Amino acid sequence: MSLPTALAEATTTFAKKNSVSYPDLVMDAIVASHDELPALIAQANNKAESDGLFVRTHRSAAGPRSTRSFRMRRDNLEVIDQLAEKVEAESRSQLCRVALERFLESSSN
């Protein structure tokens, strides 16, 4: 999964601090933000515009990206992929990114 480095570091810190595995953290984040995911993805996708031929994404200054690799049950990945398709996420990573951002934001309040 590809995440902005700051988010990847924050999720790793949160997982260690709370003694939760990375797959469980991802699933917890998706469950917690499930009802908001369509709006979160729509907001994230608003940064894309079409010139009539290509869709171009206007990336914010998110900085460098990091890849997080972890093992997850195939049936859980299939659920995530189905959800990503349902909410029209660009990718599994995008779905997980918006869910993790929301989860960490709400956990810090």
Secondary structure, DSSP 8 states (H G I E B T S, - for coil): -EEEHHHHHHHHHHHHHTT--HHHHHHHHHHHHGGGHHHHHHHHHTTEEE-SS-EEE---S---EEE------HHHHHHHHHHHHHTT-SSHHHHHHHHHHHHHHHH--
